[in-house]
Amino acid sequence: MAALKTVALHEAAHAVVARVLGQPVKLASLDSVLTRHRRGDSKAHRQQAIVALAGPAAEDRLCRHTREERAQLWATVWRIDLANAVGHVDATGGGANLVA
Ligand SMILES: [Zn+2]
């Protein structure tokens, strides 16, 4: 149950932050959150980077992970969020080589 609560909070954070930033949420589930943003728009890409990091940030706040746990999560289950955030930052013309 605790794991399900953590996943729900993680995905809800993506959805809530997207809505706060004015991005329509197409789908929110325990598997993912899909938003709609304007492609090629730097502001939208910056916002999407924030949305991508909102899930891990909320989860970390709830679970109070140790530094080691956080490092493990970034390398595994949070990796797709990190990759999405970097991809959106790259799309603005900055951020290449942020993650080795
Ligand atoms: Zn996520």
Backbone and ligand atoms as CSV (ligand in chain L), in Angstrom:
chain,resi,resn,atom,element,x,y,z
A,1,MET,N,N,0.830,-1.209,0.000
A,1,MET,CA,C,0.000,0.000,0.000
A,1,MET,C,C,0.859,1.252,0.000
A,2,ALA,N,N,1.946,1.224,0.767
A,2,ALA,CA,C,2.818,2.395,0.809
A,2,ALA,C,C,3.409,2.680,-0.564
A,3,ALA,N,N,3.755,1.613,-1.302
A,3,ALA,CA,C,4.323,1.813,-2.636
A,3,ALA,C,C,3.290,2.423,-3.571
A,4,LEU,N,N,2.059,1.959,-3.488
A,4,LEU,CA,C,0.995,2.509,-4.336
A,4,LEU,C,C,0.754,3.980,-4.004
A,5,LYS,N,N,0.782,4.326,-2.741
A,5,LYS,CA,C,0.600,5.718,-2.315
A,5,LYS,C,C,1.732,6.581,-2.874
A,6,THR,N,N,2.937,6.048,-2.856
A,6,THR,CA,C,4.088,6.785,-3.367
A,6,THR,C,C,3.959,7.011,-4.872
A,7,VAL,N,N,3.564,5.971,-5.592
A,7,VAL,CA,C,3.384,6.093,-7.048
A,7,VAL,C,C,2.274,7.104,-7.355
A,8,ALA,N,N,1.176,7.024,-6.609
A,8,ALA,CA,C,0.063,7.950,-6.834
A,8,ALA,C,C,0.500,9.392,-6.601
A,9,LEU,N,N,1.244,9.621,-5.536
A,9,LEU,CA,C,1.719,10.975,-5.248
A,9,LEU,C,C,2.663,11.453,-6.354
A,10,HIS,N,N,3.558,10.580,-6.786
A,10,HIS,CA,C,4.530,10.910,-7.841
A,10,HIS,C,C,3.798,11.350,-9.108
A,11,GLU,N,N,2.850,10.525,-9.565
A,11,GLU,CA,C,2.141,10.839,-10.814
A,11,GLU,C,C,1.231,12.062,-10.632
A,12,ALA,N,N,0.603,12.183,-9.463
A,12,ALA,CA,C,-0.250,13.347,-9.199
A,12,ALA,C,C,0.566,14.634,-9.240
A,13,ALA,N,N,1.789,14.580,-8.741
A,13,ALA,CA,C,2.640,15.779,-8.758
A,13,ALA,C,C,2.923,16.217,-10.191
A,14,HIS,N,N,3.199,15.261,-11.084
A,14,HIS,CA,C,3.386,15.622,-12.496
A,14,HIS,C,C,2.133,16.350,-13.015
A,15,ALA,N,N,0.958,15.783,-12.735
A,15,ALA,CA,C,-0.296,16.342,-13.255
A,15,ALA,C,C,-0.594,17.710,-12.651
A,16,VAL,N,N,-0.431,17.841,-11.353
A,16,VAL,CA,C,-0.749,19.112,-10.683
A,16,VAL,C,C,0.180,20.226,-11.170
A,17,VAL,N,N,1.466,19.928,-11.257
A,17,VAL,CA,C,2.415,20.958,-11.700
A,17,VAL,C,C,2.139,21.344,-13.154
A,18,ALA,N,N,1.781,20.370,-13.980
A,18,ALA,CA,C,1.426,20.689,-15.367
A,18,ALA,C,C,0.236,21.652,-15.399
A,19,ARG,N,N,-0.776,21.368,-14.621
A,19,ARG,CA,C,-1.970,22.239,-14.593
A,19,ARG,C,C,-1.618,23.617,-14.044
A,20,VAL,N,N,-0.812,23.666,-13.005
A,20,VAL,CA,C,-0.418,24.958,-12.422
A,20,VAL,C,C,0.317,25.798,-13.469
A,21,LEU,N,N,1.096,25.120,-14.337
A,21,LEU,CA,C,1.842,25.834,-15.379
A,21,LEU,C,C,0.992,26.075,-16.625
A,22,GLY,N,N,-0.276,25.688,-16.562
A,22,GLY,CA,C,-1.193,25.963,-17.668
A,22,GLY,C,C,-1.145,24.962,-18.801
A,23,GLN,N,N,-0.575,23.791,-18.539
A,23,GLN,CA,C,-0.489,22.777,-19.585
A,23,GLN,C,C,-1.606,21.755,-19.400
A,24,PRO,N,N,-2.419,21.561,-20.422
A,24,PRO,CA,C,-3.518,20.596,-20.303
A,24,PRO,C,C,-2.999,19.187,-20.016
A,25,VAL,N,N,-3.658,18.510,-19.107
A,25,VAL,CA,C,-3.322,17.120,-18.794
A,25,VAL,C,C,-4.270,16.228,-19.581
A,26,LYS,N,N,-3.710,15.432,-20.495
A,26,LYS,CA,C,-4.529,14.548,-21.323
A,26,LYS,C,C,-4.894,13.277,-20.581
A,27,LEU,N,N,-3.989,12.785,-19.750
A,27,LEU,CA,C,-4.214,11.523,-19.048
A,27,LEU,C,C,-3.360,11.507,-17.787
A,28,ALA,N,N,-3.943,11.055,-16.691
A,28,ALA,CA,C,-3.185,10.838,-15.461
A,28,ALA,C,C,-3.562,9.462,-14.925
A,29,SER,N,N,-2.567,8.612,-14.730
A,29,SER,CA,C,-2.816,7.272,-14.207
A,29,SER,C,C,-1.651,6.877,-13.307
A,30,LEU,N,N,-1.714,5.686,-12.762
A,30,LEU,CA,C,-0.607,5.215,-11.929
A,30,LEU,C,C,0.603,4.821,-12.776
A,31,ASP,N,N,0.438,4.803,-14.092
A,31,ASP,CA,C,1.543,4.473,-14.992
A,31,ASP,C,C,2.241,5.703,-15.537
A,32,SER,N,N,1.485,6.752,-15.785
A,32,SER,CA,C,2.085,7.927,-16.404
A,32,SER,C,C,1.102,9.092,-16.410
A,33,VAL,N,N,1.638,10.238,-16.793
A,33,VAL,CA,C,0.828,11.432,-17.002
A,33,VAL,C,C,1.194,11.975,-18.375
A,34,LEU,N,N,0.196,12.202,-19.188
A,34,LEU,CA,C,0.430,12.770,-20.512
A,34,LEU,C,C,-0.122,14.181,-20.542
A,35,THR,N,N,0.712,15.100,-20.971
A,35,THR,CA,C,0.279,16.490,-21.088
A,35,THR,C,C,0.380,16.916,-22.543
A,36,ARG,N,N,-0.215,18.025,-22.842
A,36,ARG,CA,C,-0.145,18.584,-24.181
A,36,ARG,C,C,0.634,19.889,-24.090
A,37,HIS,N,N,1.665,20.016,-24.909
A,37,HIS,CA,C,2.423,21.260,-24.934
A,37,HIS,C,C,2.783,21.591,-26.369
A,38,ARG,N,N,3.085,22.840,-26.579
A,38,ARG,CA,C,3.415,23.307,-27.925
A,38,ARG,C,C,4.840,22.901,-28.252
A,39,ARG,N,N,5.008,22.101,-29.286
A,39,ARG,CA,C,6.347,21.680,-29.697
A,39,ARG,C,C,7.100,22.876,-30.283
A,40,GLY,N,N,8.388,22.928,-29.980
A,40,GLY,CA,C,9.222,23.990,-30.521
A,40,GLY,C,C,9.126,25.290,-29.749
A,41,ASP,N,N,8.328,25.314,-28.716
A,41,ASP,CA,C,8.145,26.499,-27.896
A,41,ASP,C,C,9.067,26.370,-26.674
A,42,SER,N,N,10.055,27.257,-26.556
A,42,SER,CA,C,11.039,27.152,-25.471
A,42,SER,C,C,10.400,27.222,-24.094
A,43,LYS,N,N,9.430,28.105,-23.935
A,43,LYS,CA,C,8.771,28.225,-22.638
A,43,LYS,C,C,8.076,26.910,-22.277
A,44,ALA,N,N,7.407,26.320,-23.243
A,44,ALA,CA,C,6.716,25.046,-22.991
A,44,ALA,C,C,7.718,23.953,-22.646
A,45,HIS,N,N,8.864,23.939,-23.323
A,45,HIS,CA,C,9.881,22.933,-23.001
A,45,HIS,C,C,10.434,23.142,-21.589
A,46,ARG,N,N,10.659,24.382,-21.196
A,46,ARG,CA,C,11.132,24.631,-19.823
A,46,ARG,C,C,10.091,24.167,-18.816
A,47,GLN,N,N,8.829,24.439,-19.114
A,47,GLN,CA,C,7.764,23.998,-18.214
A,47,GLN,C,C,7.695,22.478,-18.156
A,48,GLN,N,N,7.868,21.821,-19.288
A,48,GLN,CA,C,7.832,20.354,-19.311
A,48,GLN,C,C,8.988,19.770,-18.503
A,49,ALA,N,N,10.137,20.439,-18.515
A,49,ALA,CA,C,11.259,19.980,-17.693
A,49,ALA,C,C,10.874,20.043,-16.210
A,50,ILE,N,N,10.197,21.099,-15.818
A,50,ILE,CA,C,9.745,21.240,-14.427
A,50,ILE,C,C,8.718,20.153,-14.102
A,51,VAL,N,N,7.790,19.926,-15.022
A,51,VAL,CA,C,6.776,18.881,-14.826
A,51,VAL,C,C,7.457,17.523,-14.656
A,52,ALA,N,N,8.468,17.255,-15.457
A,52,ALA,CA,C,9.174,15.961,-15.382
A,52,ALA,C,C,9.834,15.764,-14.022
A,53,LEU,N,N,10.341,16.835,-13.439
A,53,LEU,CA,C,11.031,16.715,-12.156
A,53,LEU,C,C,10.076,16.776,-10.959
A,54,ALA,N,N,8.837,17.170,-11.197
A,54,ALA,CA,C,7.874,17.310,-10.098
A,54,ALA,C,C,7.563,15.983,-9.419
A,55,GLY,N,N,7.485,14.906,-10.190
A,55,GLY,CA,C,7.185,13.593,-9.597
A,55,GLY,C,C,8.258,13.157,-8.615
A,56,PRO,N,N,9.518,13.105,-9.061
A,56,PRO,CA,C,10.580,12.741,-8.117
A,56,PRO,C,C,10.662,13.699,-6.926
A,57,ALA,N,N,10.455,14.983,-7.149
A,57,ALA,CA,C,10.548,15.944,-6.044
A,57,ALA,C,C,9.476,15.679,-4.998
A,58,ALA,N,N,8.250,15.422,-5.447
A,58,ALA,CA,C,7.159,15.157,-4.505
A,58,ALA,C,C,7.391,13.839,-3.769
A,59,GLU,N,N,7.815,12.842,-4.524
A,59,GLU,CA,C,8.082,11.533,-3.914
A,59,GLU,C,C,9.190,11.645,-2.878
A,60,ASP,N,N,10.216,12.383,-3.202
A,60,ASP,CA,C,11.334,12.546,-2.272
A,60,ASP,C,C,10.879,13.257,-1.006
A,61,ARG,N,N,10.006,14.248,-1.175
A,61,ARG,CA,C,9.510,14.981,-0.009
A,61,ARG,C,C,8.681,14.067,0.894
A,62,LEU,N,N,7.863,13.206,0.267
A,62,LEU,CA,C,7.028,12.281,1.036
A,62,LEU,C,C,7.868,11.224,1.742
A,63,CYS,N,N,8.797,10.653,1.017
A,63,CYS,CA,C,9.540,9.497,1.530
A,63,CYS,C,C,10.805,9.865,2.295
A,64,ARG,N,N,11.260,11.090,2.133
A,64,ARG,CA,C,12.477,11.541,2.817
A,64,ARG,C,C,13.622,10.548,2.594
A,65,HIS,N,N,13.918,10.322,1.313
A,65,HIS,CA,C,14.985,9.387,0.953
A,65,HIS,C,C,16.342,9.886,1.449
A,66,THR,N,N,17.214,8.931,1.702
A,66,THR,CA,C,18.598,9.292,2.004
A,66,THR,C,C,19.287,9.660,0.687
A,67,ARG,N,N,20.449,10.235,0.793
A,67,ARG,CA,C,21.224,10.604,-0.397
A,67,ARG,C,C,21.501,9.363,-1.264
A,68,GLU,N,N,21.822,8.265,-0.605
A,68,GLU,CA,C,22.110,7.023,-1.336
A,68,GLU,C,C,20.861,6.481,-2.023
A,69,GLU,N,N,19.727,6.518,-1.319
A,69,GLU,CA,C,18.471,6.056,-1.922
A,69,GLU,C,C,18.116,6.926,-3.126
A,70,ARG,N,N,18.298,8.232,-2.962
A,70,ARG,CA,C,17.984,9.174,-4.048
A,70,ARG,C,C,18.859,8.893,-5.270
A,71,ALA,N,N,20.127,8.658,-5.031
A,71,ALA,CA,C,21.035,8.348,-6.142
A,71,ALA,C,C,20.587,7.081,-6.865
A,72,GLN,N,N,20.165,6.091,-6.088
A,72,GLN,CA,C,19.678,4.843,-6.683
A,72,GLN,C,C,18.410,5.083,-7.494
A,73,LEU,N,N,17.508,5.900,-6.981
A,73,LEU,CA,C,16.260,6.190,-7.694
A,73,LEU,C,C,16.522,6.945,-8.995
A,74,TRP,N,N,17.436,7.929,-8.970
A,74,TRP,CA,C,17.759,8.661,-10.207
A,74,TRP,C,C,18.336,7.729,-11.256
A,75,ALA,N,N,19.042,6.699,-10.783
A,75,ALA,CA,C,19.665,5.750,-11.719
A,75,ALA,C,C,18.689,4.692,-12.213
A,76,THR,N,N,17.528,4.586,-11.580
A,76,THR,CA,C,16.576,3.522,-11.960
A,76,THR,C,C,15.201,4.113,-12.285
A,77,VAL,N,N,14.317,4.114,-11.316
A,77,VAL,CA,C,12.918,4.456,-11.596
A,77,VAL,C,C,12.688,5.928,-11.946
A,78,TRP,N,N,13.516,6.818,-11.494
A,78,TRP,CA,C,13.374,8.238,-11.839
A,78,TRP,C,C,14.130,8.594,-13.111
A,79,ARG,N,N,14.859,7.642,-13.675
A,79,ARG,CA,C,15.725,7.940,-14.827
A,79,ARG,C,C,14.933,8.481,-16.018
A,80,ILE,N,N,13.727,7.942,-16.245
A,80,ILE,CA,C,12.936,8.425,-17.378
A,80,ILE,C,C,12.529,9.880,-17.158
A,81,ASP,N,N,12.211,10.253,-15.906
A,81,ASP,CA,C,11.873,11.656,-15.621
A,81,ASP,C,C,13.089,12.558,-15.844
A,82,LEU,N,N,14.242,12.087,-15.413
A,82,LEU,CA,C,15.468,12.858,-15.617
A,82,LEU,C,C,15.755,13.008,-17.116
A,83,ALA,N,N,15.617,11.910,-17.854
A,83,ALA,CA,C,15.857,11.958,-19.300
A,83,ALA,C,C,14.866,12.896,-19.981
A,84,ASN,N,N,13.615,12.863,-19.550
A,84,ASN,CA,C,12.619,13.774,-20.123
A,84,ASN,C,C,12.973,15.228,-19.825
A,85,ALA,N,N,13.369,15.495,-18.581
A,85,ALA,CA,C,13.729,16.869,-18.213
A,85,ALA,C,C,14.915,17.356,-19.039
A,86,VAL,N,N,15.937,16.529,-19.157
A,86,VAL,CA,C,17.122,16.912,-19.936
A,86,VAL,C,C,16.749,17.108,-21.407
A,87,GLY,N,N,15.911,16.229,-21.919
A,87,GLY,CA,C,15.475,16.358,-23.307
A,87,GLY,C,C,14.762,17.677,-23.557
A,88,HIS,N,N,13.939,18.085,-22.611
A,88,HIS,CA,C,13.229,19.355,-22.782
A,88,HIS,C,C,14.184,20.541,-22.645
A,89,VAL,N,N,15.139,20.448,-21.734
A,89,VAL,CA,C,16.123,21.525,-21.615
A,89,VAL,C,C,16.965,21.583,-22.898
A,90,ASP,N,N,17.343,20.425,-23.407
A,90,ASP,CA,C,18.096,20.382,-24.680
A,90,ASP,C,C,17.292,21.021,-25.805
A,91,ALA,N,N,15.999,20.796,-25.817
A,91,ALA,CA,C,15.146,21.321,-26.877
A,91,ALA,C,C,15.101,22.851,-26.884
A,92,THR,N,N,15.447,23.464,-25.757
A,92,THR,CA,C,15.483,24.925,-25.701
A,92,THR,C,C,16.804,25.468,-26.231
A,93,GLY,N,N,17.755,24.560,-26.509
A,93,GLY,CA,C,19.060,24.974,-27.004
A,93,GLY,C,C,20.120,24.947,-25.934
A,94,GLY,N,N,19.758,24.558,-24.741
A,94,GLY,CA,C,20.742,24.465,-23.664
A,94,GLY,C,C,20.617,23.150,-22.949
A,95,GLY,N,N,21.657,22.785,-22.251
A,95,GLY,CA,C,21.577,21.595,-21.433
A,95,GLY,C,C,22.216,20.366,-22.007
A,96,ALA,N,N,22.737,20.446,-23.224
A,96,ALA,CA,C,23.393,19.274,-23.778
A,96,ALA,C,C,24.518,18.853,-22.851
A,97,ASN,N,N,24.682,17.577,-22.698
A,97,ASN,CA,C,25.719,16.996,-21.844
A,97,ASN,C,C,25.496,17.266,-20.355
A,98,LEU,N,N,24.232,17.551,-19.963
A,98,LEU,CA,C,23.949,17.722,-18.543
A,98,LEU,C,C,24.147,16.417,-17.791
A,99,VAL,N,N,23.789,15.326,-18.441
A,99,VAL,CA,C,23.880,14.017,-17.813
A,99,VAL,C,C,24.810,13.150,-18.658
A,100,ALA,N,N,25.795,12.602,-18.007
A,100,ALA,CA,C,26.742,11.751,-18.741
A,100,ALA,C,C,26.112,10.422,-19.044
L,1,ZN,ZN,ZN,7.635,10.483,-12.979
